[in-house]
Amino acid sequence: MTDAHRKLFARELNTLPEASEVRALAAEAKAANGEASEALRMTLAARLAHVAFLAPDRVGEIYDALAEGWIGEPVGAAPIPTLDEPPLSAPAGLWDTYWGIVEDGVAGKLDALSVTQRTADLGGEHTPEFVDRVVRMSFTYEGVEEVSKWPLPRRLDLEELGACPENSVGRLFYHVIVDNSFDLEVLDRDAIGLSKLPSPLDYLNTRMLQAHDLWHLVGGYETTSLHEVAISAFQMSQFGHNYSAQFLAVTATIAAQGPGFGYPILMDTITSAWVHGRHTPPMITIDWESVWTGTLEEVRAQFGITAYERPYPANLVEMAQAAA
C-alpha cells in the first residue's frame, strides 16, 4: 500500500460519480483484458465506496452503469430511483478504519469471513443522517414497503427444518447449516440490537441474517469465497442491502492493488450476480416458513427464481489457494 494509492482514492472518492463515467470506466477496464491499470481500478473502487458510504441511494444507479459498461449491454430492468440528494459527510475515523481493513486484505491477512466481520464493524461509524438516508433509500426497492408492515420474523427452528421431507427446501437448508457447522441465524439479533433499528431496517437486517444461507441455496450460490462476493451483489440489487455495498467496496479496493489477472474474475462475478438479482423478483417478501416442504424446483418456479449462472467455478479461490 502506498501513499499514492490513498491519495488517488481520496481524490476520486470526493468526485461525484456520474453513471455515464462509471459506464465508460468499466468498459475501459473490461477491454484491458486483465491489464487495467491500478489507477483505473482504484478509481472504480472509489466510485463504489462513494455510493456505499456517502450516497447509498445511488447504489442502484451506479451498479447498473457498472454492469452495463462491463457486460456491454443494459441490465434490462426498471431503473432504481435515487433520492437526488447531495453526498453525506463521512464521520471522523471512518476512512482510517476502512484502510485498516484494506491493508490487511492486500497483505493476505484476511479471508472472506474476516472481511465480512471487519466490514460489519464499520456500521458503528455511521451517523444518524446516514441511517436516515439508508431507511429512505430502502423504500425505493420493490417489496420493501410491503415487508415494512410485517412483524419481525420469528427465530428459525433447526428441528423444524430437519423434520421436513427429503429434497425439500427446509431439509436442504437444514443440511447447509448442519453439514457446514453454520449458525442458523448467523449472529445473535439481540446482541447486535437489530430490533432497535428503524423500520424497515429492523426487518430487512433480521431476515437477511437468518435467510442468508437460504438465499445461497435457492439463488444457486455456493458457500465459497467467490460466491460470498456474488451473493453480496445479488442481495444489494434486491433491496439495496447497504452492508453488501460496503463489503463490495472494500473488496474492490483490495482487488485494485492485487494481480491484474484477478480483476476480471471479481468484476465478472459482481456484475453477473447484480444482473441476476435485478432480474429476480424480490425474495425478501417470501414467507419462507410456508414453503419449507416444497422442493427447490417447486419453490423456484413458484416465485420466478432462476439459479445463478456462474461465470467461474464456485470454489475458484479455494482451488487457487490450495495450488499456492
BELSULVEN-V872887 format. One record per residue. RES is the residue in one small letter. PHI is phi in radians with two decimals (NA if undefined). D_FIRST is the distance of its C-alpha to the first C-alpha in whole Angstrom. Layout:
res:RES phi:PHI d_first:D_FIRST
res:RES phi:PHI d_first:D_FIRST
//
This chain:
res:m phi:NA d_first:0
res:t phi:-2.06 d_first:4
res:d phi:-1.08 d_first:7
res:a phi:-1.09 d_first:8
res:h phi:-1.05 d_first:7
res:r phi:-1.19 d_first:8
res:k phi:-1.17 d_first:11
res:l phi:-1.08 d_first:12
res:f phi:-1.07 d_first:12
res:a phi:-1.09 d_first:14
res:r phi:-1.12 d_first:16
res:e phi:-1.26 d_first:17
res:l phi:-1.05 d_first:17
res:n phi:-1.60 d_first:20
res:t phi:-1.58 d_first:22
res:l phi:-1.13 d_first:25
res:p phi:-1.16 d_first:24
res:e phi:-2.01 d_first:27
res:a phi:-1.02 d_first:28
res:s phi:-1.12 d_first:29
res:e phi:-1.23 d_first:26
res:v phi:-1.08 d_first:24
res:r phi:-1.05 d_first:27
res:a phi:-1.20 d_first:26
res:l phi:-1.10 d_first:23
res:a phi:-1.13 d_first:23
res:a phi:-1.12 d_first:26
res:e phi:-1.12 d_first:24
res:a phi:-1.13 d_first:21
res:k phi:-1.14 d_first:24
res:a phi:-1.13 d_first:26
res:a phi:-1.22 d_first:23
res:n phi:0.95 d_first:24
res:g phi:1.54 d_first:20
res:e phi:-2.09 d_first:19
res:a phi:-1.09 d_first:18
res:s phi:-1.18 d_first:15
res:e phi:-1.08 d_first:12
res:a phi:-1.11 d_first:13
res:l phi:-1.16 d_first:16
res:r phi:-1.13 d_first:14
res:m phi:-1.20 d_first:12
res:t phi:-1.11 d_first:15
res:l phi:-1.11 d_first:17
res:a phi:-1.07 d_first:15
res:a phi:-1.13 d_first:15
res:r phi:-1.12 d_first:19
res:l phi:-1.22 d_first:19
res:a phi:-1.19 d_first:17
res:h phi:-1.02 d_first:20
res:v phi:-1.30 d_first:23
res:a phi:-1.26 d_first:22
res:f phi:-1.96 d_first:21
res:l phi:-2.06 d_first:23
res:a phi:-2.56 d_first:26
res:p phi:-1.08 d_first:27
res:d phi:-1.27 d_first:30
res:r phi:-1.77 d_first:28
res:v phi:-0.98 d_first:27
res:g phi:-1.05 d_first:30
res:e phi:-1.06 d_first:30
res:i phi:-1.30 d_first:26
res:y phi:-1.26 d_first:26
res:d phi:-1.07 d_first:30
res:a phi:-1.16 d_first:28
res:l phi:-1.03 d_first:25
res:a phi:-1.14 d_first:28
res:e phi:-1.10 d_first:30
res:g phi:-1.13 d_first:28
res:w phi:-1.32 d_first:26
res:i phi:-1.45 d_first:30
res:g phi:1.71 d_first:32
res:e phi:-2.69 d_first:34
res:p phi:-1.08 d_first:35
res:v phi:-1.23 d_first:34
res:g phi:1.30 d_first:38
res:a phi:-2.46 d_first:38
res:a phi:-1.06 d_first:39
res:p phi:-1.02 d_first:37
res:i phi:-1.58 d_first:35
res:p phi:-1.09 d_first:36
res:t phi:-1.83 d_first:34
res:l phi:-1.54 d_first:35
res:d phi:0.96 d_first:35
res:e phi:-2.14 d_first:33
res:p phi:-1.16 d_first:30
res:p phi:-1.06 d_first:27
res:l phi:-1.40 d_first:27
res:s phi:-1.56 d_first:25
res:a phi:-1.36 d_first:22
res:p phi:-1.17 d_first:23
res:a phi:-1.02 d_first:21
res:g phi:1.64 d_first:19
res:l phi:-1.04 d_first:18
res:w phi:-1.29 d_first:14
res:d phi:-1.12 d_first:13
res:t phi:-1.13 d_first:15
res:y phi:-1.00 d_first:13
res:w phi:-1.20 d_first:10
res:g phi:-1.09 d_first:11
res:i phi:-1.16 d_first:12
res:v phi:-1.07 d_first:9
res:e phi:-1.10 d_first:7
res:d phi:-1.17 d_first:10
res:g phi:-1.16 d_first:11
res:v phi:-1.10 d_first:8
res:a phi:-1.36 d_first:9
res:g phi:1.36 d_first:12
res:k phi:-1.55 d_first:14
res:l phi:-2.15 d_first:15
res:d phi:-1.73 d_first:18
res:a phi:-1.05 d_first:20
res:l phi:-1.16 d_first:22
res:s phi:-1.15 d_first:19
res:v phi:-1.07 d_first:17
res:t phi:-1.02 d_first:21
res:q phi:-1.14 d_first:22
res:r phi:-1.18 d_first:19
res:t phi:-1.18 d_first:19
res:a phi:-1.04 d_first:23
res:d phi:-1.15 d_first:22
res:l phi:-1.12 d_first:21
res:g phi:-1.01 d_first:24
res:g phi:-1.22 d_first:25
res:e phi:-1.54 d_first:23
res:h phi:-1.29 d_first:25
res:t phi:-1.54 d_first:28
res:p phi:-1.00 d_first:32
res:e phi:-1.14 d_first:31
res:f phi:-1.18 d_first:29
res:v phi:-1.05 d_first:31
res:d phi:-1.08 d_first:34
res:r phi:-1.12 d_first:32
res:v phi:-1.14 d_first:31
res:v phi:-1.01 d_first:35
res:r phi:-1.21 d_first:36
res:m phi:-1.09 d_first:34
res:s phi:-1.00 d_first:35
res:f phi:-1.25 d_first:38
res:t phi:-1.43 d_first:37
res:y phi:-1.74 d_first:37
res:e phi:-1.05 d_first:40
res:g phi:1.63 d_first:42
res:v phi:-1.22 d_first:40
res:e phi:-0.99 d_first:43
res:e phi:-1.12 d_first:45
res:v phi:-1.29 d_first:43
res:s phi:-1.11 d_first:43
res:k phi:-1.63 d_first:46
res:w phi:-1.55 d_first:46
res:p phi:-1.20 d_first:46
res:l phi:-1.04 d_first:43
res:p phi:-1.13 d_first:43
res:r phi:-1.20 d_first:45
res:r phi:-1.19 d_first:43
res:l phi:-1.31 d_first:43
res:d phi:-2.07 d_first:45
res:l phi:-1.12 d_first:45
res:e phi:-1.13 d_first:48
res:e phi:-1.07 d_first:49
res:l phi:-1.16 d_first:47
res:g phi:-1.15 d_first:48
res:a phi:-1.50 d_first:51
res:c phi:-1.24 d_first:51
res:p phi:-1.08 d_first:52
res:e phi:-0.98 d_first:50
res:n phi:1.22 d_first:48
res:s phi:-1.44 d_first:48
res:v phi:-1.06 d_first:45
res:g phi:-1.06 d_first:46
res:r phi:-1.23 d_first:46
res:l phi:-1.10 d_first:43
res:f phi:-1.12 d_first:41
res:y phi:-0.96 d_first:42
res:h phi:-1.23 d_first:41
res:v phi:-1.01 d_first:38
res:i phi:-1.25 d_first:38
res:v phi:-1.24 d_first:40
res:d phi:-1.17 d_first:39
res:n phi:-1.82 d_first:35
res:s phi:0.98 d_first:36
res:f phi:-1.45 d_first:34
res:d phi:-1.49 d_first:35
res:l phi:-1.04 d_first:37
res:e phi:-1.92 d_first:36
res:v phi:1.18 d_first:32
res:l phi:-2.28 d_first:32
res:d phi:-1.29 d_first:35
res:r phi:-1.06 d_first:36
res:d phi:-1.28 d_first:38
res:a phi:-1.11 d_first:35
res:i phi:-1.75 d_first:33
res:g phi:1.20 d_first:35
res:l phi:-1.11 d_first:35
res:s phi:-1.19 d_first:39
res:k phi:-1.53 d_first:38
res:l phi:-1.23 d_first:36
res:p phi:-1.21 d_first:38
res:s phi:-1.19 d_first:40
res:p phi:-1.68 d_first:38
res:l phi:-1.16 d_first:35
res:d phi:-1.09 d_first:37
res:y phi:-1.20 d_first:39
res:l phi:-1.01 d_first:36
res:n phi:-1.29 d_first:33
res:t phi:-1.14 d_first:36
res:r phi:-1.16 d_first:37
res:m phi:-1.22 d_first:34
res:l phi:-1.08 d_first:33
res:q phi:-1.34 d_first:36
res:a phi:-1.84 d_first:36
res:h phi:-1.00 d_first:33
res:d phi:-1.26 d_first:34
res:l phi:-1.17 d_first:37
res:w phi:-1.15 d_first:35
res:h phi:-0.91 d_first:33
res:l phi:-1.12 d_first:37
res:v phi:-1.25 d_first:39
res:g phi:-1.39 d_first:36
res:g phi:1.52 d_first:36
res:y phi:-1.83 d_first:32
res:e phi:-1.56 d_first:32
res:t phi:-1.63 d_first:30
res:t phi:-2.13 d_first:27
res:s phi:-1.04 d_first:23
res:l phi:-1.11 d_first:23
res:h phi:-1.40 d_first:26
res:e phi:-1.20 d_first:25
res:v phi:-1.12 d_first:22
res:a phi:-1.07 d_first:26
res:i phi:-1.22 d_first:28
res:s phi:-1.12 d_first:25
res:a phi:-1.15 d_first:26
res:f phi:-1.11 d_first:30
res:q phi:-1.04 d_first:30
res:m phi:-1.12 d_first:28
res:s phi:-1.26 d_first:31
res:q phi:-1.35 d_first:34
res:f phi:-2.60 d_first:34
res:g phi:1.24 d_first:30
res:h phi:-0.84 d_first:29
res:n phi:-1.21 d_first:26
res:y phi:-1.01 d_first:24
res:s phi:-1.09 d_first:24
res:a phi:-1.08 d_first:23
res:q phi:-1.24 d_first:20
res:f phi:-1.04 d_first:19
res:l phi:-1.22 d_first:19
res:a phi:-1.11 d_first:17
res:v phi:-1.05 d_first:14
res:t phi:-1.07 d_first:15
res:a phi:-1.16 d_first:14
res:t phi:-1.23 d_first:11
res:i phi:-1.10 d_first:10
res:a phi:-1.16 d_first:12
res:a phi:-1.08 d_first:11
res:q phi:-1.90 d_first:8
res:g phi:-1.67 d_first:10
res:p phi:-1.04 d_first:13
res:g phi:-1.04 d_first:15
res:f phi:-1.15 d_first:19
res:g phi:-1.44 d_first:18
res:y phi:-1.13 d_first:17
res:p phi:-1.05 d_first:21
res:i phi:-1.11 d_first:22
res:l phi:-1.08 d_first:20
res:m phi:-1.24 d_first:21
res:d phi:-1.04 d_first:25
res:t phi:-1.19 d_first:25
res:i phi:-1.07 d_first:24
res:t phi:-1.24 d_first:26
res:s phi:-1.17 d_first:29
res:a phi:-1.26 d_first:29
res:w phi:-1.04 d_first:29
res:v phi:-1.11 d_first:32
res:h phi:-1.00 d_first:34
res:g phi:-1.15 d_first:33
res:r phi:-1.19 d_first:35
res:h phi:-1.66 d_first:38
res:t phi:-1.80 d_first:38
res:p phi:-0.99 d_first:41
res:p phi:-1.12 d_first:39
res:m phi:-1.31 d_first:39
res:i phi:-1.18 d_first:39
res:t phi:-1.58 d_first:43
res:i phi:-1.35 d_first:44
res:d phi:-1.47 d_first:46
res:w phi:-1.06 d_first:45
res:e phi:-1.08 d_first:47
res:s phi:-1.53 d_first:50
res:v phi:-2.13 d_first:49
res:w phi:-0.92 d_first:48
res:t phi:-1.50 d_first:51
res:g phi:-1.35 d_first:50
res:t phi:-1.28 d_first:49
res:l phi:-1.02 d_first:45
res:e phi:-1.14 d_first:47
res:e phi:-1.15 d_first:49
res:v phi:-1.17 d_first:47
res:r phi:-1.06 d_first:44
res:a phi:-1.14 d_first:48
res:q phi:-1.06 d_first:49
res:f phi:-1.90 d_first:46
res:g phi:1.23 d_first:45
res:i phi:-1.76 d_first:41
res:t phi:-1.92 d_first:40
res:a phi:-1.28 d_first:38
res:y phi:-1.03 d_first:34
res:e phi:-1.59 d_first:34
res:r phi:-1.26 d_first:31
res:p phi:-1.37 d_first:30
res:y phi:-2.47 d_first:29
res:p phi:-0.97 d_first:30
res:a phi:-1.04 d_first:29
res:n phi:-1.70 d_first:28
res:l phi:-1.02 d_first:25
res:v phi:-1.13 d_first:22
res:e phi:-1.11 d_first:24
res:m phi:-1.13 d_first:26
res:a phi:-1.15 d_first:23
res:q phi:-1.17 d_first:22
res:a phi:-1.14 d_first:25
res:a phi:-1.18 d_first:25
res:a phi:-1.29 d_first:22
//
